Amino acid sequence: MATALLRPGSFVGVRPWQRLARFARLGALLVGLLALGTARADEPTAPPLDYHLENARIELRFDVDQRKVIGQVTHTLSLVRDGLRQLDFDSVELSIASVSVNGKAAHFSTDAHKLHVNLEYPGRSGEQYVVTIRYEGKPKKGLFFILPNKSNPTQQTEVWTQGEAEDTRYYLPIYDYPK
């Protein structure tokens, strides 16, 4: 039906109410396609950046029997504004063991969606930090374990990730928004 709306002369001999119905269907199709484009990420827009992530060194181990990730990530970043007192990383249901900033133990806290790392003093724009985070968790999204089971005892053990668009935060504390 949509192709008929695009052909030259497709409205010849069509009653006005039929034209209106065709336009309404085309409008509904366009609205549906636009909604699909905006519904891809968990959040409609990324929050403003407080820092520029220059590098992330990611070290992961797995306890496949417990379906657990044990990790350490070292972020090298630089601030994009003055006066910043805290660095926030997206992190869901990860147990944070320790955090260090520039090699010194740092105070931190967590909530349902974030890891908050306190800075020793208010930072300045352009100032560089190295933040190391040790953690573990049993991800419900983003990291998947495929193990042998009763119905498939010869299944090879697999661990794989699918962090797009915003599921990396379930197995790695990081800034987790598409750019």
FENPECOR-V357494 format. One record per pair of residues at least 12 apart in sequence whose C-alpha atoms are under 10 Angstrom apart, sorted by the first residue. I is the first residue (numbers start at 1). J is the second residue. D is the distance in whole Angstrom. If there is no record, write none. Layout:
I&J&D / I&J&D
This chain:
1&22&8 / 1&25&9 / 1&26&9 / 2&22&8 / 2&23&10 / 2&25&8 / 2&26&7 / 2&29&9 / 4&22&9 / 5&19&9 / 5&22&7 / 5&23&8 / 5&25&10 / 5&26&8 / 40&164&10 / 40&165&7 / 40&166&9 / 41&164&9 / 41&165&6 / 41&166&7 / 41&167&10 / 41&177&8 / 41&178&8 / 42&165&8 / 42&166&7 / 42&167&9 / 42&177&9 / 43&165&10 / 43&166&9 / 43&177&9 / 45&177&9 / 45&178&9 / 45&179&10 / 46&175&10 / 46&176&9 / 46&177&6 / 46&178&8 / 46&179&8 / 47&175&10 / 47&177&8 / 49&79&9 / 49&80&7 / 49&81&9 / 49&88&10 / 49&175&9 / 50&77&10 / 50&78&9 / 50&79&6 / 50&80&6 / 50&81&6 / 50&82&9 / 50&84&8 / 50&86&9 / 50&87&8 / 50&88&8 / 50&125&9 / 51&76&10 / 51&77&6 / 51&78&5 / 51&79&4 / 51&80&5 / 51&81&8 / 51&84&9 / 51&87&8 / 51&88&9 / 51&125&9 / 51&126&9 / 51&127&9 / 51&128&9 / 51&129&10 / 51&175&10 / 52&76&9 / 52&77&5 / 52&78&5 / 52&79&6 / 52&80&7 / 52&126&9 / 52&128&9 / 52&175&10 / 53&75&7 / 53&76&6 / 53&77&4 / 53&78&7 / 53&79&9 / 53&128&10 / 53&129&10 / 53&174&9 / 53&175&8 / 54&75&8 / 54&76&6 / 54&77&5 / 54&78&7 / 54&128&9 / 55&74&8 / 55&75&6 / 55&76&5 / 55&77&7 / 55&130&9 / 56&73&7 / 56&74&6 / 56&75&5 / 56&76&6 / 56&77&9 / 56&130&10 / 56&131&9 / 56&132&10 / 56&174&9 / 57&72&8 / 57&73&6 / 57&74&5 / 57&75&7 / 57&76&8 / 57&132&9 / 58&71&7 / 58&72&6 / 58&73&5 / 58&74&7 / 58&75&9 / 58&132&10 / 58&133&10 / 58&172&8 / 59&71&6 / 59&72&5 / 59&73&6 / 59&74&9 / 59&134&10 / 59&172&10 / 60&72&7 / 60&73&8 / 60&135&10 / 60&136&9 / 60&171&9 / 60&172&9 / 61&136&9 / 62&136&9 / 62&137&10 / 62&138&10 / 62&145&10 / 62&159&8 / 63&138&10 / 63&145&10 / 64&144&10 / 64&145&7 / 64&146&9 / 64&147&8 / 64&157&8 / 64&158&9 / 64&159&8 / 65&145&9 / 65&147&8 / 66&137&10 / 66&138&8 / 66&145&10 / 67&137&9 / 67&138&6 / 67&139&8 / 67&140&10 / 67&143&9 / 67&144&8 / 67&145&6 / 67&146&9 / 67&147&9 / 67&159&9 / 68&136&7 / 68&137&6 / 68&138&5 / 68&139&7 / 68&143&9 / 68&144&10 / 68&145&9 / 68&171&9 / 69&94&9 / 69&135&8 / 69&136&5 / 69&137&5 / 69&138&6 / 69&139&8 / 69&143&9 / 69&159&10 / 69&170&10 / 69&171&7 / 69&172&9 / 70&94&10 / 70&95&10 / 70&134&8 / 70&135&6 / 70&136&4 / 70&137&7 / 70&138&9 / 70&171&9 / 70&172&10 / 71&96&10 / 71&97&10 / 71&133&8 / 71&134&6 / 71&135&5 / 71&136&6 / 71&137&9 / 71&171&8 / 71&172&8 / 71&173&10 / 72&96&10 / 72&97&10 / 72&98&10 / 72&99&10 / 72&132&7 / 72&133&6 / 72&134&4 / 72&135&6 / 72&136&9 / 72&172&9 / 72&173&9 / 73&99&10 / 73&131&8 / 73&132&6 / 73&133&5 / 73&134&7 / 73&135&9 / 73&172&8 / 73&173&8 / 73&174&9 / 74&99&10 / 74&100&9 / 74&101&10 / 74&130&7 / 74&131&6 / 74&132&4 / 74&133&6 / 74&134&9 / 74&173&10 / 74&174&10 / 75&101&10 / 75&129&8 / 75&130&6 / 75&131&5 / 75&132&6 / 75&133&8 / 75&173&10 / 75&174&8 / 76&101&10 / 76&102&9 / 76&128&7 / 76&129&6 / 76&130&5 / 76&131&7 / 76&132&9 / 77&126&9 / 77&127&8 / 77&128&6 / 77&129&5 / 77&130&7 / 77&131&8 / 78&123&10 / 78&124&9 / 78&125&7 / 78&126&5 / 78&127&5 / 78&128&4 / 78&129&6 / 78&130&9 / 79&123&7 / 79&124&7 / 79&125&5 / 79&126&5 / 79&127&6 / 79&128&7 / 79&129&8 / 80&123&10 / 80&124&8 / 80&125&5 / 80&126&6 / 80&127&8 / 80&128&10 / 81&123&8 / 81&124&6 / 81&125&4 / 81&126&8 / 81&127&9 / 82&122&7 / 82&123&6 / 82&124&4 / 82&125&5 / 82&126&9 / 82&127&9 / 83&121&9 / 83&122&5 / 83&123&5 / 83&124&6 / 83&125&8 / 84&118&9 / 84&119&8 / 84&121&8 / 84&122&5 / 84&123&5 / 84&124&7 / 84&125&9 / 85&117&9 / 85&118&6 / 85&119&5 / 85&120&8 / 85&121&6 / 85&122&5 / 85&123&6 / 85&124&10 / 86&107&10 / 86&108&9 / 86&115&10 / 86&116&6 / 86&117&5 / 86&118&4 / 86&119&5 / 86&120&9 / 86&121&9 / 86&122&8 / 86&123&9 / 87&108&9 / 87&114&10 / 87&115&8 / 87&116&6 / 87&117&5 / 87&118&7 / 87&119&7 / 87&131&9 / 88&108&10 / 88&109&10 / 88&110&9 / 88&113&10 / 88&114&6 / 88&115&6 / 88&116&5 / 88&117&6 / 88&118&9 / 88&173&9 / 88&174&8 / 88&175&8 / 89&110&10 / 89&113&9 / 89&114&6 / 89&115&5 / 89&116&7 / 89&117&8 / 89&169&8 / 89&172&9 / 89&173&6 / 89&174&5 / 89&175&5 / 89&176&8 / 90&110&10 / 90&111&10 / 90&112&10 / 90&113&6 / 90&114&5 / 90&115&6 / 90&116&9 / 90&166&9 / 90&167&10 / 90&168&9 / 90&169&5 / 90&170&9 / 90&172&8 / 90&173&6 / 90&174&5 / 90&175&6 / 90&176&6 / 90&177&9 / 91&110&8 / 91&111&9 / 91&112&8 / 91&113&5 / 91&114&5 / 91&115&6 / 91&116&9 / 91&167&10 / 91&168&8 / 91&169&5 / 91&170&6 / 91&171&8 / 91&172&7 / 91&173&5 / 91&174&7 / 91&175&9 / 91&176&9 / 92&110&9 / 92&111&8 / 92&112&6 / 92&113&5 / 92&114&7 / 92&115&9 / 92&137&9 / 92&139&8 / 92&140&9 / 92&141&10 / 92&167&9 / 92&168&9 / 92&169&6 / 92&170&5 / 92&171&8 / 92&172&9 / 92&173&8 / 93&110&9 / 93&111&9 / 93&112&7 / 93&113&8 / 93&114&9 / 93&136&9 / 93&137&7 / 93&138&8 / 93&139&7 / 93&140&9 / 93&169&9 / 93&170&7 / 93&171&9 / 94&110&9 / 94&112&10 / 94&113&10 / 94&114&10 / 94&115&9 / 94&134&10 / 94&135&7 / 94&136&6 / 94&137&5 / 94&138&7 / 94&139&8 / 94&169&9 / 94&170&7 / 94&171&7 / 94&172&8 / 94&173&8 / 95&110&9 / 95&115&10 / 95&134&9 / 95&135&5 / 95&136&5 / 95&137&6 / 95&138&9 / 96&108&9 / 96&109&9 / 96&110&8 / 96&115&8 / 96&133&7 / 96&134&6 / 96&135&4 / 96&136&7 / 96&137&9 / 96&173&9 / 97&133&8 / 97&134&5 / 97&135&5 / 97&136&8 / 98&132&8 / 98&133&6 / 98&134&5 / 98&135&7 / 99&115&10 / 99&117&8 / 99&118&10 / 99&131&7 / 99&132&6 / 99&133&5 / 99&134&6 / 99&135&9 / 100&117&9 / 100&118&10 / 100&119&10 / 100&130&8 / 100&131&6 / 100&132&5 / 100&133&7 / 100&134&9 / 101&117&9 / 101&118&9 / 101&119&8 / 101&120&9 / 101&129&7 / 101&130&6 / 101&131&5 / 101&132&7 / 101&133&9 / 102&128&9 / 102&129&6 / 102&130&5 / 102&131&6 / 102&132&8 / 103&129&10 / 103&130&8 / 103&131&8 / 103&132&8 / 104&120&10 / 104&130&10 / 104&131&9 / 104&132&10 / 105&131&10 / 105&132&9 / 106&118&7 / 106&119&7 / 106&120&8 / 106&131&9 / 106&132&10 / 106&133&10 / 107&119&8 / 107&120&9 / 113&169&8 / 113&170&9 / 113&173&10 / 114&169&9 / 114&173&8 / 114&174&9 / 114&175&10 / 115&133&10 / 115&173&7 / 115&174&9 / 117&131&9 / 117&133&10 / 133&172&9 / 133&173&8 / 133&174&10 / 134&172&10 / 134&173&9 / 135&171&9 / 135&172&8 / 135&173&9 / 136&171&8 / 136&172&9 / 137&170&8 / 137&171&7 / 137&172&9 / 138&170&8 / 138&171&8 / 139&167&9 / 139&168&9 / 139&169&9 / 139&170&5 / 139&171&6 / 139&172&9 / 140&167&9 / 140&170&7 / 140&171&9 / 141&161&9 / 141&162&8 / 141&163&8 / 141&166&10 / 141&167&6 / 141&168&8 / 141&169&9 / 141&170&6 / 141&171&8 / 142&160&8 / 142&161&5 / 142&162&5 / 142&163&5 / 142&164&8 / 142&165&9 / 142&166&8 / 142&167&5 / 142&168&6 / 142&169&8 / 142&170&6 / 142&171&7 / 142&172&9 / 143&159&7 / 143&160&6 / 143&161&4 / 143&162&6 / 143&163&8 / 143&167&8 / 143&168&8 / 143&169&10 / 143&170&8 / 143&171&6 / 143&172&10 / 144&158&8 / 144&159&6 / 144&160&5 / 144&161&6 / 144&162&8 / 144&171&10 / 145&157&7 / 145&158&6 / 145&159&5 / 145&160&7 / 145&161&9 / 146&158&5 / 146&159&6 / 146&160&8 / 147&159&9 / 163&176&9 / 164&176&9 / 164&177&9 / 164&178&8 / 165&177&7 / 165&178&6 / 165&179&10 / 166&178&7
